[in-house]
Amino acid sequence: MKLRTTPWDAVGALRRTAKRARILTRGRERAVAKRPKVLTDAIRGEIVSNGSSVATYLYEPIGEPEDVTVVFVHGYTLSAESFFQQVDFLREQWPGVRILLLDLRGHGNSAEVPAAECTIEGAAADVRAAIDILAPDGRIVLVGHSLGGPVSLCVLRRADAALAERISGFVSVSGSLVEMSRRGLARLLDTDAMSGVLKLYRAWPESVFHVRQRFSGLVGPVLSVGFFIRHTPVEHIELHAGLIAKTPTASLAGFAADLRHHSEFEARTRLVGLPGYVIVGENDYVTPVEQSLLLHRHWPGSYYQAAPKAGHMLPLEVPGFVNTAIHRLLEHVTGRGA
């Protein structure tokens, strides 16, 4: 059923977009300073993956353990903090579950790496290293948002027999199965101005400050249009703005390039018999809805759901929608819902 859109809806959307754009295009220092503090009660640490420091956030089970670890894999320009509402939900509703989050290479509190190392394969290696060190036993449920979707699929595709046996479920949130090419984020960022900025960075990495200023000025308005569609609390947009501002230029350039060409189509064979959810915002202009539909078609055991009038940032925009998918999958994995 097609939802009706009135002129007043359009006016409201434009006002919200303008407000988000103002927040997202603030100066870098101000954006980082205004970012709300979340995940403050996590056990924070760091691991070494391929020679680089990767920040981790761990919540051990409370009470009787469920023998399940939920591993959250965040999106492009984000960090583990973007899942704070899902963590709050699990701590309340599933206290016996271990929760593991990490900042992928070149994001959040993890070390900056060269643009050439900002790849889905590299990020998947970070996730695997975190699992091996901090969640070495029990079942695994992967939750991947945006970039974290193909990263999670890469973890699954590259898993050895022991890890593949442990992975018991997957929630793809606004993820992708094949290369983005000229669709979604790739198309939004594929402007003459953006291409010029990336060429400048590749030719003259020492110009990082000037590239950062130009890139932030271009990315802010783009993300304000594509990431949030529904009314979203200002503090959540502040969090998002701070995370974007903190993301190194090498990460912005490297992952944007890799998303255009990377495909995890081969991972579909590992999805056979695996339970899970494919969820996406009905109005996601960053990762096209077609990507989620394609994943669902090649994943027989998955449930597909589209959040009405929602954009790309489902963990912040419609947290309950994401929480419900995780909850139902955990019920299935643990047998609690039987």
C-alpha positions in Angstrom: 0.0 0.0 0.0 1.4 3.4 -1.0 1.4 6.0 1.8 -0.2 9.3 0.9 2.1 12.4 1.1 0.5 15.8 1.6 2.0 19.2 0.8 2.3 19.7 4.6 4.4 16.5 4.8 6.8 17.9 2.2 7.1 21.2 4.0 7.8 19.4 7.3 10.4 17.2 5.6 12.2 20.3 4.1 12.3 22.0 7.5 13.7 18.9 9.2 16.3 18.5 6.4 17.4 22.1 6.8 17.8 21.6 10.5 19.8 18.4 10.1 22.0 20.1 7.5 22.8 22.9 9.9 23.8 20.4 12.6 25.8 18.2 10.2 27.8 21.1 8.7 29.0 22.6 12.0 32.7 23.0 12.5 34.5 19.7 13.3 35.5 20.7 16.9 32.0 21.9 17.8 30.3 18.8 16.3 32.6 16.5 18.3 32.1 18.5 21.5 28.3 18.5 21.1 28.2 14.7 20.6 26.2 13.0 23.5 28.2 10.6 25.6 26.9 7.0 25.3 28.2 3.5 26.1 29.8 4.9 29.2 29.2 1.7 31.2 30.9 -0.6 28.6 34.1 -2.4 29.4 36.3 -0.4 27.0 39.5 -1.8 25.5 41.5 -2.3 22.4 42.8 -5.1 20.3 45.3 -5.2 17.5 44.1 -6.2 14.0 46.7 -6.3 11.2 49.0 -4.1 13.2 46.4 -1.4 14.0 44.6 -0.6 17.2 40.8 -1.3 17.2 38.6 0.1 20.0 36.2 -2.4 21.6 33.2 -2.2 23.9 32.1 -5.2 25.9 29.1 -6.0 28.1 29.4 -9.3 29.9 26.2 -11.2 30.8 24.2 -10.3 33.9 22.9 -13.3 35.9 22.3 -16.6 34.0 24.3 -16.4 30.7 22.4 -17.2 27.5 25.6 -18.5 25.7 25.0 -16.0 23.0 27.1 -12.9 21.9 25.4 -10.2 19.9 28.1 -8.5 17.7 27.3 -5.1 16.4 29.0 -3.8 13.3 28.4 -0.1 12.5 28.1 1.9 9.4 30.1 4.3 7.3 31.2 7.4 9.2 29.7 6.0 12.4 31.0 4.1 15.4 29.9 1.6 18.0 28.1 4.4 19.7 25.4 4.5 17.0 24.0 1.3 18.5 23.5 2.7 22.0 19.7 2.3 22.0 20.0 -1.4 21.0 22.5 -1.9 23.8 20.1 -0.3 26.3 17.3 -2.6 25.0 19.4 -5.8 25.3 20.7 -4.9 28.8 17.1 -4.6 29.9 15.4 -7.4 28.0 18.3 -9.8 27.5 20.7 -9.3 30.4 22.2 -12.8 29.9 23.5 -12.0 26.5 27.0 -10.9 26.0 27.3 -7.7 23.8 30.4 -6.9 21.7 30.8 -3.7 19.7 33.9 -2.3 18.0 34.9 0.8 16.1 35.9 -0.4 12.6 39.3 0.7 11.4 39.5 4.4 10.8 36.3 5.1 12.7 35.5 6.3 16.3 38.3 5.6 18.7 40.2 3.1 16.5 43.4 4.1 14.9 43.5 5.9 11.6 44.7 3.8 8.7 45.6 4.7 5.1 42.7 5.0 2.6 44.0 1.9 0.8 43.4 -0.2 3.9 39.8 1.2 4.4 38.1 -1.8 2.9 35.3 -4.2 3.7 37.8 -7.1 3.8 40.0 -5.2 6.2 37.0 -4.2 8.4 35.8 -7.9 8.5 39.3 -8.9 9.7 38.8 -6.4 12.6 35.5 -8.0 13.5 36.9 -11.5 13.3 39.8 -10.5 15.6 37.4 -9.0 18.1 35.3 -12.2 18.2 38.4 -14.4 18.6 39.7 -12.4 21.6 36.6 -11.2 23.4 33.9 -13.8 22.4 35.8 -17.0 21.9 33.0 -19.3 22.7 29.2 -19.7 22.4 26.8 -18.7 19.6 27.2 -15.5 17.6 24.4 -13.2 16.3 25.7 -10.5 13.9 24.0 -7.2 13.5 25.3 -5.1 10.7 24.1 -1.6 9.8 24.9 0.0 6.4 28.6 -0.6 5.8 28.4 -3.1 8.6 26.0 -5.3 6.5 28.6 -6.3 3.8 31.3 -6.4 6.5 29.2 -9.0 8.4 28.6 -10.9 5.2 32.3 -10.9 4.6 32.9 -12.3 8.1 30.5 -15.0 7.4 32.0 -15.8 3.9 35.5 -16.0 5.3 34.7 -17.9 8.4 36.4 -21.2 9.0 34.3 -24.2 9.9 34.5 -23.5 13.7 33.3 -19.9 13.5 30.7 -20.7 10.8 29.2 -23.2 13.1 28.9 -20.6 15.9 27.2 -17.9 13.8 23.6 -18.6 14.6 21.8 -15.5 13.1 22.2 -12.2 11.3 20.3 -9.0 11.2 21.0 -6.8 8.1 20.1 -3.2 8.7 20.1 -1.1 5.6 22.8 -3.3 4.2 23.9 -4.4 0.8 24.8 -7.6 -1.0 26.4 -6.4 -4.2 28.5 -3.3 -5.3 26.8 0.1 -5.0 28.0 1.2 -8.4 26.2 4.5 -9.1 23.3 3.9 -6.8 22.5 5.2 -3.3 25.5 6.7 -1.4 27.8 6.2 -4.4 25.5 8.3 -6.6 24.9 10.9 -3.9 28.6 11.4 -3.5 29.4 11.2 -7.2 29.4 14.9 -8.0 32.1 16.9 -9.8 32.9 18.7 -6.5 33.2 15.5 -4.5 35.3 13.8 -7.2 37.6 16.8 -7.2 38.0 16.6 -3.4 38.9 12.8 -3.6 41.3 13.4 -6.4 43.0 16.1 -4.4 43.4 13.8 -1.4 44.8 10.9 -3.5 47.3 13.2 -5.3 48.3 15.3 -2.2 47.6 13.4 1.1 49.4 16.2 3.0 46.4 18.5 2.1 44.3 16.6 4.6 43.2 19.7 6.4 41.9 21.4 3.2 40.3 18.2 2.0 38.6 17.7 5.4 37.1 21.2 5.2 35.8 20.7 1.7 34.7 17.1 2.3 32.8 18.0 5.5 31.1 20.9 3.7 29.9 18.6 0.9 29.1 15.5 2.9 27.0 17.3 5.6 24.2 18.4 3.3 24.2 15.0 1.4 23.8 13.0 4.6 21.2 15.3 6.0 19.0 14.5 3.1 19.7 10.8 2.9 20.2 9.5 6.5 17.2 10.7 8.4 13.7 10.9 7.0 11.4 10.7 10.1 11.4 13.2 12.9 14.5 12.3 15.0 15.5 13.7 18.4 18.1 16.5 18.0 20.5 14.8 20.3 20.6 11.7 18.0 21.4 13.9 15.0 24.1 15.6 17.2 25.6 12.2 17.9 25.6 11.4 14.2 27.2 14.8 13.3 29.9 14.2 15.9 30.7 10.8 14.5 31.0 12.1 11.0 33.2 15.0 12.2 35.5 12.6 13.9 35.9 10.2 10.9 39.4 10.7 9.3 39.5 11.9 5.7 41.3 8.7 4.7 38.3 6.6 6.0 35.8 8.8 4.2 37.6 8.4 0.9 38.7 4.8 1.2 35.4 3.2 2.3 33.4 5.3 -0.1 35.5 4.0 -3.0 35.3 0.4 -1.8 31.5 0.4 -1.3 31.2 1.3 -5.0 32.9 -1.9 -6.2 32.8 -4.5 -3.4 30.3 -7.4 -3.7 29.5 -10.0 -1.2 27.3 -12.0 -3.6 29.4 -15.1 -2.9 28.4 -15.0 0.8 24.8 -16.1 -0.2 25.8 -19.7 0.0 26.7 -19.3 3.7 23.2 -17.9 4.4 21.5 -21.1 3.6 19.8 -22.4 6.8 20.8 -19.3 8.8 17.9 -17.5 10.4 17.7 -13.7 10.4 16.1 -10.4 9.3 16.6 -8.0 6.5 15.3 -4.6 7.5 15.5 -1.3 5.7 13.9 2.2 5.7 11.2 2.6 3.1 12.8 5.9 2.0 16.5 4.9 2.3 18.3 7.0 -0.3 21.8 5.9 0.9 21.6 2.2 0.5 18.8 1.5 -2.0 16.0 -0.7 -0.9 16.7 -2.9 -3.9 19.9 -4.1 -2.1 17.9 -5.4 0.8 15.3 -7.0 -1.4 18.1 -8.7 -3.4 19.7 -10.0 -0.1 16.3 -11.3 1.0 15.7 -13.1 -2.3 19.0 -14.9 -2.0 18.5 -15.7 1.7 15.7 -18.2 2.0 15.6 -18.2 5.8 15.3 -14.5 6.2 12.3 -12.2 7.1 12.1 -8.9 5.3 10.6 -5.7 6.8 10.6 -2.1 5.6 10.2 0.7 8.2 7.5 3.1 6.9 8.7 6.6 6.2 12.1 5.9 7.5 15.5 6.6 6.0 18.9 5.1 6.4 19.8 5.6 10.1 17.3 3.0 11.5 19.3 2.4 14.8 18.8 6.1 15.7 15.7 6.9 13.7 13.5 4.0 14.5 15.3 2.1 17.3 12.3 0.0 18.3 12.1 -1.4 14.8 15.7 -2.6 15.0 15.3 -3.8 18.6 12.2 -5.9 17.6 14.1 -7.7 14.9 17.0 -8.5 17.2 14.6 -9.6 19.9 12.7 -12.0 17.6 15.9 -13.5 16.3 17.2 -14.0 19.8 14.0 -15.7 20.7 14.5 -18.1 17.8 18.2 -18.7 18.5 17.7 -19.4 22.2 14.4 -21.2 21.9 12.7 -18.8 24.2 10.0 -17.9 21.7 9.1 -21.6 21.1 
